[in-house]
Amino acid sequence: MEQRLKKNPEHATAYNKQMNEMCEMGFARKLTEDELTSYQGPVHYISHHEIVRPGNQSTPISIVFNSSSSY
């Protein structure tokens, strides 16, 4: 994901903007250093990627989460 975004700075900027909006709306947040070091439970990651929507000026990309993926 990061490699793909590095190749297209416009998409990287839009992706970052979308992630920041998720934090501002309370859908996501960055963990504090204390939370990272003191947590004892399992860690789960949800994969995500962008969907390019070239015709949409307000949100040229959308972030999609795939919570059913397994690896």
PDB file of N, H, CA, C and O in Angstrom:
ATOM      1  N   MET A   1       0.824  -1.184   0.000  1.00  0.00           N
ATOM      2  CA  MET A   1       0.000   0.000   0.000  1.00  0.00           C
ATOM      3  C   MET A   1       0.873   1.255   0.000  1.00  0.00           C
ATOM      4  O   MET A   1       0.654   2.165  -0.799  1.00  0.00           O
ATOM      5  N   GLU A   2       1.846   1.301   0.881  1.00  0.00           N
ATOM      6  H   GLU A   2       2.024   0.562   1.530  1.00  0.00           H
ATOM      7  CA  GLU A   2       2.712   2.474   0.958  1.00  0.00           C
ATOM      8  C   GLU A   2       3.500   2.673  -0.330  1.00  0.00           C
ATOM      9  O   GLU A   2       3.661   3.802  -0.791  1.00  0.00           O
ATOM     10  N   GLN A   3       3.987   1.589  -0.907  1.00  0.00           N
ATOM     11  H   GLN A   3       3.855   0.672  -0.532  1.00  0.00           H
ATOM     12  CA  GLN A   3       4.751   1.686  -2.149  1.00  0.00           C
ATOM     13  C   GLN A   3       3.886   2.255  -3.276  1.00  0.00           C
ATOM     14  O   GLN A   3       4.345   3.074  -4.073  1.00  0.00           O
ATOM     15  N   ARG A   4       2.634   1.808  -3.329  1.00  0.00           N
ATOM     16  H   ARG A   4       2.262   1.142  -2.682  1.00  0.00           H
ATOM     17  CA  ARG A   4       1.721   2.291  -4.367  1.00  0.00           C
ATOM     18  C   ARG A   4       1.439   3.786  -4.188  1.00  0.00           C
ATOM     19  O   ARG A   4       1.391   4.533  -5.166  1.00  0.00           O
ATOM     20  N   LEU A   5       1.254   4.216  -2.942  1.00  0.00           N
ATOM     21  H   LEU A   5       1.293   3.609  -2.148  1.00  0.00           H
ATOM     22  CA  LEU A   5       0.983   5.626  -2.691  1.00  0.00           C
ATOM     23  C   LEU A   5       2.204   6.504  -2.949  1.00  0.00           C
ATOM     24  O   LEU A   5       2.058   7.661  -3.343  1.00  0.00           O
ATOM     25  N   LYS A   6       3.401   5.972  -2.734  1.00  0.00           N
ATOM     26  H   LYS A   6       3.520   5.032  -2.415  1.00  0.00           H
ATOM     27  CA  LYS A   6       4.617   6.738  -3.007  1.00  0.00           C
ATOM     28  C   LYS A   6       4.746   7.066  -4.491  1.00  0.00           C
ATOM     29  O   LYS A   6       5.352   8.073  -4.857  1.00  0.00           O
ATOM     30  N   LYS A   7       4.183   6.226  -5.335  1.00  0.00           N
ATOM     31  H   LYS A   7       3.691   5.408  -5.038  1.00  0.00           H
ATOM     32  CA  LYS A   7       4.255   6.443  -6.775  1.00  0.00           C
ATOM     33  C   LYS A   7       3.294   7.530  -7.255  1.00  0.00           C
ATOM     34  O   LYS A   7       3.460   8.073  -8.347  1.00  0.00           O
ATOM     35  N   ASN A   8       2.285   7.845  -6.434  1.00  0.00           N
ATOM     36  H   ASN A   8       2.150   7.404  -5.547  1.00  0.00           H
ATOM     37  CA  ASN A   8       1.292   8.841  -6.823  1.00  0.00           C
ATOM     38  C   ASN A   8       1.058   9.800  -5.651  1.00  0.00           C
ATOM     39  O   ASN A   8       0.217   9.529  -4.794  1.00  0.00           O
ATOM     40  N   PRO A   9       1.791  10.914  -5.606  1.00  0.00           N
ATOM     41  CA  PRO A   9       1.665  11.853  -4.480  1.00  0.00           C
ATOM     42  C   PRO A   9       0.261  12.416  -4.285  1.00  0.00           C
ATOM     43  O   PRO A   9      -0.138  12.689  -3.153  1.00  0.00           O
ATOM     44  N   GLU A  10      -0.493  12.595  -5.364  1.00  0.00           N
ATOM     45  H   GLU A  10      -0.168  12.374  -6.284  1.00  0.00           H
ATOM     46  CA  GLU A  10      -1.865  13.094  -5.234  1.00  0.00           C
ATOM     47  C   GLU A  10      -2.726  12.105  -4.465  1.00  0.00           C
ATOM     48  O   GLU A  10      -3.490  12.503  -3.586  1.00  0.00           O
ATOM     49  N   HIS A  11      -2.613  10.829  -4.782  1.00  0.00           N
ATOM     50  H   HIS A  11      -1.993  10.506  -5.496  1.00  0.00           H
ATOM     51  CA  HIS A  11      -3.380   9.808  -4.062  1.00  0.00           C
ATOM     52  C   HIS A  11      -2.921   9.718  -2.615  1.00  0.00           C
ATOM     53  O   HIS A  11      -3.741   9.536  -1.714  1.00  0.00           O
ATOM     54  N   ALA A  12      -1.620   9.844  -2.384  1.00  0.00           N
ATOM     55  H   ALA A  12      -0.954   9.991  -3.116  1.00  0.00           H
ATOM     56  CA  ALA A  12      -1.090   9.788  -1.019  1.00  0.00           C
ATOM     57  C   ALA A  12      -1.658  10.922  -0.177  1.00  0.00           C
ATOM     58  O   ALA A  12      -2.027  10.716   0.979  1.00  0.00           O
ATOM     59  N   THR A  13      -1.728  12.106  -0.746  1.00  0.00           N
ATOM     60  H   THR A  13      -1.428  12.274  -1.685  1.00  0.00           H
ATOM     61  CA  THR A  13      -2.285  13.254  -0.031  1.00  0.00           C
ATOM     62  C   THR A  13      -3.762  13.043   0.268  1.00  0.00           C
ATOM     63  O   THR A  13      -4.215  13.311   1.381  1.00  0.00           O
ATOM     64  N   ALA A  14      -4.512  12.566  -0.714  1.00  0.00           N
ATOM     65  H   ALA A  14      -4.143  12.348  -1.618  1.00  0.00           H
ATOM     66  CA  ALA A  14      -5.948  12.316  -0.519  1.00  0.00           C
ATOM     67  C   ALA A  14      -6.167  11.202   0.501  1.00  0.00           C
ATOM     68  O   ALA A  14      -7.093  11.277   1.308  1.00  0.00           O
ATOM     69  N   TYR A  15      -5.326  10.173   0.472  1.00  0.00           N
ATOM     70  H   TYR A  15      -4.573  10.112  -0.184  1.00  0.00           H
ATOM     71  CA  TYR A  15      -5.433   9.056   1.415  1.00  0.00           C
ATOM     72  C   TYR A  15      -5.183   9.558   2.831  1.00  0.00           C
ATOM     73  O   TYR A  15      -5.924   9.220   3.755  1.00  0.00           O
ATOM     74  N   ASN A  16      -4.140  10.363   2.999  1.00  0.00           N
ATOM     75  H   ASN A  16      -3.539  10.637   2.249  1.00  0.00           H
ATOM     76  CA  ASN A  16      -3.824  10.926   4.306  1.00  0.00           C
ATOM     77  C   ASN A  16      -4.960  11.810   4.812  1.00  0.00           C
ATOM     78  O   ASN A  16      -5.295  11.784   5.996  1.00  0.00           O
ATOM     79  N   LYS A  17      -5.545  12.588   3.915  1.00  0.00           N
ATOM     80  H   LYS A  17      -5.272  12.610   2.953  1.00  0.00           H
ATOM     81  CA  LYS A  17      -6.669  13.460   4.286  1.00  0.00           C
ATOM     82  C   LYS A  17      -7.851  12.617   4.776  1.00  0.00           C
ATOM     83  O   LYS A  17      -8.484  12.952   5.777  1.00  0.00           O
ATOM     84  N   GLN A  18      -8.143  11.529   4.070  1.00  0.00           N
ATOM     85  H   GLN A  18      -7.628  11.257   3.257  1.00  0.00           H
ATOM     86  CA  GLN A  18      -9.249  10.652   4.470  1.00  0.00           C
ATOM     87  C   GLN A  18      -8.990  10.032   5.849  1.00  0.00           C
ATOM     88  O   GLN A  18      -9.897   9.951   6.677  1.00  0.00           O
ATOM     89  N   MET A  19      -7.748   9.595   6.089  1.00  0.00           N
ATOM     90  H   MET A  19      -7.011   9.661   5.416  1.00  0.00           H
ATOM     91  CA  MET A  19      -7.406   9.004   7.389  1.00  0.00           C
ATOM     92  C   MET A  19      -7.541  10.044   8.508  1.00  0.00           C
ATOM     93  O   MET A  19      -8.047   9.735   9.587  1.00  0.00           O
ATOM     94  N   ASN A  20      -7.091  11.265   8.252  1.00  0.00           N
ATOM     95  H   ASN A  20      -6.679  11.516   7.376  1.00  0.00           H
ATOM     96  CA  ASN A  20      -7.219  12.328   9.249  1.00  0.00           C
ATOM     97  C   ASN A  20      -8.678  12.638   9.543  1.00  0.00           C
ATOM     98  O   ASN A  20      -9.037  12.888  10.694  1.00  0.00           O
ATOM     99  N   GLU A  21      -9.525  12.623   8.516  1.00  0.00           N
ATOM    100  H   GLU A  21      -9.233  12.420   7.581  1.00  0.00           H
ATOM    101  CA  GLU A  21     -10.956  12.855   8.714  1.00  0.00           C
ATOM    102  C   GLU A  21     -11.575  11.760   9.573  1.00  0.00           C
ATOM    103  O   GLU A  21     -12.450  12.040  10.393  1.00  0.00           O
ATOM    104  N   MET A  22     -11.132  10.517   9.397  1.00  0.00           N
ATOM    105  H   MET A  22     -10.421  10.290   8.731  1.00  0.00           H
ATOM    106  CA  MET A  22     -11.640   9.426  10.234  1.00  0.00           C
ATOM    107  C   MET A  22     -11.294   9.656  11.700  1.00  0.00           C
ATOM    108  O   MET A  22     -12.096   9.363  12.587  1.00  0.00           O
ATOM    109  N   CYS A  23     -10.113  10.174  11.947  1.00  0.00           N
ATOM    110  H   CYS A  23      -9.461  10.412  11.226  1.00  0.00           H
ATOM    111  CA  CYS A  23      -9.705  10.487  13.319  1.00  0.00           C
ATOM    112  C   CYS A  23     -10.524  11.646  13.876  1.00  0.00           C
ATOM    113  O   CYS A  23     -10.962  11.599  15.025  1.00  0.00           O
ATOM    114  N   GLU A  24     -10.733  12.680  13.074  1.00  0.00           N
ATOM    115  H   GLU A  24     -10.377  12.718  12.140  1.00  0.00           H
ATOM    116  CA  GLU A  24     -11.505  13.839  13.516  1.00  0.00           C
ATOM    117  C   GLU A  24     -12.945  13.469  13.837  1.00  0.00           C
ATOM    118  O   GLU A  24     -13.534  14.028  14.762  1.00  0.00           O
ATOM    119  N   MET A  25     -13.523  12.530  13.082  1.00  0.00           N
ATOM    120  H   MET A  25     -13.045  12.076  12.331  1.00  0.00           H
ATOM    121  CA  MET A  25     -14.903  12.102  13.311  1.00  0.00           C
ATOM    122  C   MET A  25     -15.026  11.087  14.444  1.00  0.00           C
ATOM    123  O   MET A  25     -16.137  10.746  14.852  1.00  0.00           O
ATOM    124  N   GLY A  26     -13.907  10.609  14.950  1.00  0.00           N
ATOM    125  H   GLY A  26     -13.005  10.886  14.618  1.00  0.00           H
ATOM    126  CA  GLY A  26     -13.945   9.653  16.053  1.00  0.00           C
ATOM    127  C   GLY A  26     -14.053   8.205  15.616  1.00  0.00           C
ATOM    128  O   GLY A  26     -14.273   7.333  16.456  1.00  0.00           O
ATOM    129  N   PHE A  27     -13.907   7.921  14.331  1.00  0.00           N
ATOM    130  H   PHE A  27     -13.729   8.630  13.648  1.00  0.00           H
ATOM    131  CA  PHE A  27     -13.965   6.546  13.839  1.00  0.00           C
ATOM    132  C   PHE A  27     -12.655   5.809  14.094  1.00  0.00           C
ATOM    133  O   PHE A  27     -12.636   4.580  14.166  1.00  0.00           O
ATOM    134  N   ALA A  28     -11.573   6.547  14.228  1.00  0.00           N
ATOM    135  H   ALA A  28     -11.589   7.545  14.169  1.00  0.00           H
ATOM    136  CA  ALA A  28     -10.249   5.971  14.463  1.00  0.00           C
ATOM    137  C   ALA A  28      -9.471   6.935  15.344  1.00  0.00           C
ATOM    138  O   ALA A  28      -9.828   8.107  15.470  1.00  0.00           O
ATOM    139  N   ARG A  29      -8.410   6.432  15.949  1.00  0.00           N
ATOM    140  H   ARG A  29      -8.120   5.481  15.847  1.00  0.00           H
ATOM    141  CA  ARG A  29      -7.530   7.301  16.718  1.00  0.00           C
ATOM    142  C   ARG A  29      -6.162   6.664  16.801  1.00  0.00           C
ATOM    143  O   ARG A  29      -6.015   5.450  16.659  1.00  0.00           O
ATOM    144  N   LYS A  30      -5.168   7.491  17.030  1.00  0.00           N
ATOM    145  H   LYS A  30      -5.287   8.477  17.145  1.00  0.00           H
ATOM    146  CA  LYS A  30      -3.809   7.017  17.184  1.00  0.00           C
ATOM    147  C   LYS A  30      -3.612   6.633  18.648  1.00  0.00           C
ATOM    148  O   LYS A  30      -3.985   7.379  19.553  1.00  0.00           O
ATOM    149  N   LEU A  31      -3.021   5.462  18.869  1.00  0.00           N
ATOM    150  H   LEU A  31      -2.718   4.855  18.134  1.00  0.00           H
ATOM    151  CA  LEU A  31      -2.781   5.021  20.235  1.00  0.00           C
ATOM    152  C   LEU A  31      -1.674   5.835  20.876  1.00  0.00           C
ATOM    153  O   LEU A  31      -0.736   6.275  20.210  1.00  0.00           O
ATOM    154  N   THR A  32      -1.799   6.030  22.191  1.00  0.00           N
ATOM    155  H   THR A  32      -2.560   5.673  22.732  1.00  0.00           H
ATOM    156  CA  THR A  32      -0.739   6.718  22.915  1.00  0.00           C
ATOM    157  C   THR A  32       0.422   5.752  23.143  1.00  0.00           C
ATOM    158  O   THR A  32       0.259   4.538  23.027  1.00  0.00           O
ATOM    159  N   GLU A  33       1.576   6.293  23.462  1.00  0.00           N
ATOM    160  H   GLU A  33       1.707   7.280  23.556  1.00  0.00           H
ATOM    161  CA  GLU A  33       2.746   5.461  23.735  1.00  0.00           C
ATOM    162  C   GLU A  33       2.476   4.529  24.911  1.00  0.00           C
ATOM    163  O   GLU A  33       2.898   3.372  24.900  1.00  0.00           O
ATOM    164  N   ASP A  34       1.767   5.037  25.936  1.00  0.00           N
ATOM    165  H   ASP A  34       1.424   5.976  25.944  1.00  0.00           H
ATOM    166  CA  ASP A  34       1.434   4.220  27.107  1.00  0.00           C
ATOM    167  C   ASP A  34       0.527   3.050  26.720  1.00  0.00           C
ATOM    168  O   ASP A  34       0.717   1.934  27.203  1.00  0.00           O
ATOM    169  N   GLU A  35      -0.454   3.299  25.854  1.00  0.00           N
ATOM    170  H   GLU A  35      -0.608   4.205  25.461  1.00  0.00           H
ATOM    171  CA  GLU A  35      -1.335   2.225  25.400  1.00  0.00           C
ATOM    172  C   GLU A  35      -0.557   1.151  24.645  1.00  0.00           C
ATOM    173  O   GLU A  35      -0.821  -0.042  24.799  1.00  0.00           O
ATOM    174  N   LEU A  36       0.397   1.580  23.834  1.00  0.00           N
ATOM    175  H   LEU A  36       0.611   2.549  23.709  1.00  0.00           H
ATOM    176  CA  LEU A  36       1.203   0.635  23.055  1.00  0.00           C
ATOM    177  C   LEU A  36       2.061  -0.254  23.947  1.00  0.00           C
ATOM    178  O   LEU A  36       2.189  -1.451  23.688  1.00  0.00           O
ATOM    179  N   THR A  37       2.646   0.315  24.987  1.00  0.00           N
ATOM    180  H   THR A  37       2.542   1.287  25.197  1.00  0.00           H
ATOM    181  CA  THR A  37       3.563  -0.456  25.835  1.00  0.00           C
ATOM    182  C   THR A  37       2.848  -1.270  26.896  1.00  0.00           C
ATOM    183  O   THR A  37       3.361  -2.310  27.308  1.00  0.00           O
ATOM    184  N   SER A  38       1.678  -0.834  27.355  1.00  0.00           N
ATOM    185  H   SER A  38       1.261   0.011  27.020  1.00  0.00           H
ATOM    186  CA  SER A  38       1.016  -1.535  28.461  1.00  0.00           C
ATOM    187  C   SER A  38       0.003  -2.588  28.017  1.00  0.00           C
ATOM    188  O   SER A  38      -0.423  -3.400  28.838  1.00  0.00           O
ATOM    189  N   TYR A  39      -0.392  -2.598  26.754  1.00  0.00           N
ATOM    190  H   TYR A  39      -0.046  -1.938  26.088  1.00  0.00           H
ATOM    191  CA  TYR A  39      -1.410  -3.541  26.288  1.00  0.00           C
ATOM    192  C   TYR A  39      -0.870  -4.966  26.317  1.00  0.00           C
ATOM    193  O   TYR A  39       0.232  -5.225  25.834  1.00  0.00           O
ATOM    194  N   GLN A  40      -1.647  -5.894  26.886  1.00  0.00           N
ATOM    195  H   GLN A  40      -2.542  -5.684  27.278  1.00  0.00           H
ATOM    196  CA  GLN A  40      -1.226  -7.284  27.036  1.00  0.00           C
ATOM    197  C   GLN A  40      -1.992  -8.251  26.142  1.00  0.00           C
ATOM    198  O   GLN A  40      -1.618  -9.420  26.051  1.00  0.00           O
ATOM    199  N   GLY A  41      -3.037  -7.803  25.492  1.00  0.00           N
ATOM    200  H   GLY A  41      -3.341  -6.853  25.566  1.00  0.00           H
ATOM    201  CA  GLY A  41      -3.886  -8.696  24.704  1.00  0.00           C
ATOM    202  C   GLY A  41      -3.358  -8.957  23.303  1.00  0.00           C
ATOM    203  O   GLY A  41      -2.266  -8.510  22.951  1.00  0.00           O
ATOM    204  N   PRO A  42      -4.131  -9.679  22.507  1.00  0.00           N
ATOM    205  CA  PRO A  42      -3.723  -9.953  21.124  1.00  0.00           C
ATOM    206  C   PRO A  42      -3.841  -8.691  20.265  1.00  0.00           C
ATOM    207  O   PRO A  42      -4.584  -7.767  20.596  1.00  0.00           O
ATOM    208  N   VAL A  43      -3.102  -8.670  19.170  1.00  0.00           N
ATOM    209  H   VAL A  43      -2.498  -9.421  18.901  1.00  0.00           H
ATOM    210  CA  VAL A  43      -3.132  -7.543  18.244  1.00  0.00           C
ATOM    211  C   VAL A  43      -3.715  -8.037  16.922  1.00  0.00           C
ATOM    212  O   VAL A  43      -3.294  -9.063  16.389  1.00  0.00           O
ATOM    213  N   HIS A  44      -4.690  -7.290  16.403  1.00  0.00           N
ATOM    214  H   HIS A  44      -5.032  -6.456  16.836  1.00  0.00           H
ATOM    215  CA  HIS A  44      -5.318  -7.636  15.137  1.00  0.00           C
ATOM    216  C   HIS A  44      -5.213  -6.432  14.204  1.00  0.00           C
ATOM    217  O   HIS A  44      -5.392  -5.291  14.630  1.00  0.00           O
ATOM    218  N   TYR A  45      -4.928  -6.688  12.959  1.00  0.00           N
ATOM    219  H   TYR A  45      -4.782  -7.615  12.613  1.00  0.00           H
ATOM    220  CA  TYR A  45      -4.810  -5.634  11.953  1.00  0.00           C
ATOM    221  C   TYR A  45      -5.891  -5.830  10.904  1.00  0.00           C
ATOM    222  O   TYR A  45      -6.207  -6.960  10.533  1.00  0.00           O
ATOM    223  N   ILE A  46      -6.459  -4.727  10.425  1.00  0.00           N
ATOM    224  H   ILE A  46      -6.203  -3.809  10.726  1.00  0.00           H
ATOM    225  CA  ILE A  46      -7.455  -4.780   9.354  1.00  0.00           C
ATOM    226  C   ILE A  46      -6.819  -4.175   8.109  1.00  0.00           C
ATOM    227  O   ILE A  46      -6.374  -3.027   8.121  1.00  0.00           O
ATOM    228  N   SER A  47      -6.780  -4.955   7.045  1.00  0.00           N
ATOM    229  H   SER A  47      -7.141  -5.888   7.036  1.00  0.00           H
ATOM    230  CA  SER A  47      -6.188  -4.437   5.810  1.00  0.00           C
ATOM    231  C   SER A  47      -7.089  -3.361   5.204  1.00  0.00           C
ATOM    232  O   SER A  47      -8.309  -3.383   5.368  1.00  0.00           O
ATOM    233  N   HIS A  48      -6.464  -2.431   4.510  1.00  0.00           N
ATOM    234  H   HIS A  48      -5.473  -2.413   4.377  1.00  0.00           H
ATOM    235  CA  HIS A  48      -7.225  -1.372   3.850  1.00  0.00           C
ATOM    236  C   HIS A  48      -6.482  -0.950   2.590  1.00  0.00           C
ATOM    237  O   HIS A  48      -5.269  -1.124   2.471  1.00  0.00           O
ATOM    238  N   HIS A  49      -7.227  -0.401   1.671  1.00  0.00           N
ATOM    239  H   HIS A  49      -8.212  -0.259   1.767  1.00  0.00           H
ATOM    240  CA  HIS A  49      -6.656   0.088   0.423  1.00  0.00           C
ATOM    241  C   HIS A  49      -7.567   1.170  -0.143  1.00  0.00           C
ATOM    242  O   HIS A  49      -8.669   1.398   0.355  1.00  0.00           O
ATOM    243  N   GLU A  50      -7.087   1.832  -1.190  1.00  0.00           N
ATOM    244  H   GLU A  50      -6.191   1.647  -1.594  1.00  0.00           H
ATOM    245  CA  GLU A  50      -7.874   2.915  -1.768  1.00  0.00           C
ATOM    246  C   GLU A  50      -8.667   2.438  -2.979  1.00  0.00           C
ATOM    247  O   GLU A  50      -8.262   1.523  -3.696  1.00  0.00           O
ATOM    248  N   ILE A  51      -9.787   3.074  -3.177  1.00  0.00           N
ATOM    249  H   ILE A  51     -10.116   3.817  -2.594  1.00  0.00           H
ATOM    250  CA  ILE A  51     -10.581   2.914  -4.398  1.00  0.00           C
ATOM    251  C   ILE A  51     -10.519   4.269  -5.097  1.00  0.00           C
ATOM    252  O   ILE A  51     -10.935   5.280  -4.531  1.00  0.00           O
ATOM    253  N   VAL A  52     -10.007   4.292  -6.311  1.00  0.00           N
ATOM    254  H   VAL A  52      -9.669   3.471  -6.771  1.00  0.00           H
ATOM    255  CA  VAL A  52      -9.845   5.546  -7.063  1.00  0.00           C
ATOM    256  C   VAL A  52     -11.164   5.894  -7.738  1.00  0.00           C
ATOM    257  O   VAL A  52     -11.761   5.074  -8.434  1.00  0.00           O
ATOM    258  N   ARG A  53     -11.604   7.128  -7.516  1.00  0.00           N
ATOM    259  H   ARG A  53     -11.119   7.795  -6.950  1.00  0.00           H
ATOM    260  CA  ARG A  53     -12.831   7.637  -8.123  1.00  0.00           C
ATOM    261  C   ARG A  53     -12.499   8.940  -8.842  1.00  0.00           C
ATOM    262  O   ARG A  53     -12.723  10.022  -8.300  1.00  0.00           O
ATOM    263  N   PRO A  54     -11.963   8.843 -10.066  1.00  0.00           N
ATOM    264  CA  PRO A  54     -11.464  10.045 -10.751  1.00  0.00           C
ATOM    265  C   PRO A  54     -12.522  11.103 -11.050  1.00  0.00           C
ATOM    266  O   PRO A  54     -12.186  12.282 -11.164  1.00  0.00           O
ATOM    267  N   GLY A  55     -13.774  10.720 -11.176  1.00  0.00           N
ATOM    268  H   GLY A  55     -14.047   9.762 -11.083  1.00  0.00           H
ATOM    269  CA  GLY A  55     -14.821  11.690 -11.497  1.00  0.00           C
ATOM    270  C   GLY A  55     -15.311  12.479 -10.300  1.00  0.00           C
ATOM    271  O   GLY A  55     -16.055  13.444 -10.473  1.00  0.00           O
ATOM    272  N   ASN A  56     -14.922  12.105  -9.099  1.00  0.00           N
ATOM    273  H   ASN A  56     -14.317  11.321  -8.959  1.00  0.00           H
ATOM    274  CA  ASN A  56     -15.406  12.756  -7.892  1.00  0.00           C
ATOM    275  C   ASN A  56     -14.359  13.757  -7.402  1.00  0.00           C
ATOM    276  O   ASN A  56     -13.272  13.360  -6.982  1.00  0.00           O
ATOM    277  N   GLN A  57     -14.676  15.048  -7.453  1.00  0.00           N
ATOM    278  H   GLN A  57     -15.559  15.371  -7.794  1.00  0.00           H
ATOM    279  CA  GLN A  57     -13.720  16.091  -7.066  1.00  0.00           C
ATOM    280  C   GLN A  57     -13.517  16.181  -5.562  1.00  0.00           C
ATOM    281  O   GLN A  57     -12.399  16.428  -5.110  1.00  0.00           O
ATOM    282  N   SER A  58     -14.579  15.985  -4.770  1.00  0.00           N
ATOM    283  H   SER A  58     -15.487  15.784  -5.138  1.00  0.00           H
ATOM    284  CA  SER A  58     -14.455  16.155  -3.323  1.00  0.00           C
ATOM    285  C   SER A  58     -13.684  15.006  -2.672  1.00  0.00           C
ATOM    286  O   SER A  58     -12.914  15.239  -1.739  1.00  0.00           O
ATOM    287  N   THR A  59     -13.872  13.788  -3.139  1.00  0.00           N
ATOM    288  H   THR A  59     -14.496  13.599  -3.896  1.00  0.00           H
ATOM    289  CA  THR A  59     -13.141  12.635  -2.607  1.00  0.00           C
ATOM    290  C   THR A  59     -12.658  11.781  -3.771  1.00  0.00           C
ATOM    291  O   THR A  59     -13.347  10.851  -4.188  1.00  0.00           O
ATOM    292  N   PRO A  60     -11.464  12.096  -4.304  1.00  0.00           N
ATOM    293  CA  PRO A  60     -10.959  11.355  -5.462  1.00  0.00           C
ATOM    294  C   PRO A  60     -10.631   9.902  -5.141  1.00  0.00           C
ATOM    295  O   PRO A  60     -10.544   9.070  -6.044  1.00  0.00           O
ATOM    296  N   ILE A  61     -10.447   9.594  -3.856  1.00  0.00           N
ATOM    297  H   ILE A  61     -10.518  10.271  -3.123  1.00  0.00           H
ATOM    298  CA  ILE A  61     -10.256   8.200  -3.455  1.00  0.00           C
ATOM    299  C   ILE A  61     -11.099   7.931  -2.218  1.00  0.00           C
ATOM    300  O   ILE A  61     -11.413   8.841  -1.450  1.00  0.00           O
ATOM    301  N   SER A  62     -11.456   6.678  -2.043  1.00  0.00           N
ATOM    302  H   SER A  62     -11.202   5.939  -2.667  1.00  0.00           H
ATOM    303  CA  SER A  62     -12.144   6.228  -0.832  1.00  0.00           C
ATOM    304  C   SER A  62     -11.312   5.116  -0.220  1.00  0.00           C
ATOM    305  O   SER A  62     -10.709   4.315  -0.934  1.00  0.00           O
ATOM    306  N   ILE A  63     -11.283   5.070   1.094  1.00  0.00           N
ATOM    307  H   ILE A  63     -11.774   5.721   1.674  1.00  0.00           H
ATOM    308  CA  ILE A  63     -10.556   4.022   1.793  1.00  0.00           C
ATOM    309  C   ILE A  63     -11.532   2.906   2.113  1.00  0.00           C
ATOM    310  O   ILE A  63     -12.611   3.143   2.657  1.00  0.00           O
ATOM    311  N   VAL A  64     -11.141   1.688   1.771  1.00  0.00           N
ATOM    312  H   VAL A  64     -10.265   1.496   1.329  1.00  0.00           H
ATOM    313  CA  VAL A  64     -11.980   0.512   1.981  1.00  0.00           C
ATOM    314  C   VAL A  64     -11.250  -0.426   2.925  1.00  0.00           C
ATOM    315  O   VAL A  64     -10.072  -0.720   2.721  1.00  0.00           O
ATOM    316  N   PHE A  65     -11.941  -0.903   3.964  1.00  0.00           N
ATOM    317  H   PHE A  65     -12.898  -0.665   4.130  1.00  0.00           H
ATOM    318  CA  PHE A  65     -11.378  -1.847   4.920  1.00  0.00           C
ATOM    319  C   PHE A  65     -11.908  -3.240   4.623  1.00  0.00           C
ATOM    320  O   PHE A  65     -13.089  -3.402   4.318  1.00  0.00           O
ATOM    321  N   ASN A  66     -11.057  -4.234   4.708  1.00  0.00           N
ATOM    322  H   ASN A  66     -10.098  -4.103   4.956  1.00  0.00           H
ATOM    323  CA  ASN A  66     -11.449  -5.621   4.438  1.00  0.00           C
ATOM    324  C   ASN A  66     -11.289  -6.425   5.726  1.00  0.00           C
ATOM    325  O   ASN A  66     -10.255  -7.055   5.950  1.00  0.00           O
ATOM    326  N   SER A  67     -12.320  -6.398   6.569  1.00  0.00           N
ATOM    327  H   SER A  67     -13.160  -5.886   6.387  1.00  0.00           H
ATOM    328  CA  SER A  67     -12.233  -7.087   7.856  1.00  0.00           C
ATOM    329  C   SER A  67     -12.420  -8.593   7.736  1.00  0.00           C
ATOM    330  O   SER A  67     -12.205  -9.315   8.710  1.00  0.00           O
ATOM    331  N   SER A  68     -12.811  -9.081   6.573  1.00  0.00           N
ATOM    332  H   SER A  68     -12.985  -8.495   5.782  1.00  0.00           H
ATOM    333  CA  SER A  68     -12.979 -10.529   6.394  1.00  0.00           C
ATOM    334  C   SER A  68     -11.744 -11.214   5.829  1.00  0.00           C
ATOM    335  O   SER A  68     -11.726 -12.434   5.664  1.00  0.00           O
ATOM    336  N   SER A  69     -10.717 -10.435   5.532  1.00  0.00           N
ATOM    337  H   SER A  69     -10.731  -9.445   5.666  1.00  0.00           H
ATOM    338  CA  SER A  69      -9.502 -11.058   4.970  1.00  0.00           C
ATOM    339  C   SER A  69      -8.782 -11.880   6.039  1.00  0.00           C
ATOM    340  O   SER A  69      -8.867 -11.597   7.234  1.00  0.00           O
ATOM    341  N   SER A  70      -8.081 -12.890   5.575  1.00  0.00           N
ATOM    342  H   SER A  70      -8.012 -13.120   4.605  1.00  0.00           H
ATOM    343  CA  SER A  70      -7.317 -13.709   6.515  1.00  0.00           C
ATOM    344  C   SER A  70      -5.956 -13.985   5.903  1.00  0.00           C
ATOM    345  O   SER A  70      -5.812 -14.070   4.683  1.00  0.00           O
ATOM    346  N   TYR A  71      -4.974 -14.122   6.756  1.00  0.00           N
ATOM    347  H   TYR A  71      -5.091 -14.053   7.747  1.00  0.00           H
ATOM    348  CA  TYR A  71      -3.637 -14.432   6.301  1.00  0.00           C
ATOM    349  C   TYR A  71      -2.870 -15.156   7.371  1.00  0.00           C
ATOM    350  O   TYR A  71      -1.707 -15.505   7.169  1.00  0.00           O
TER     351      TYR A  71
END
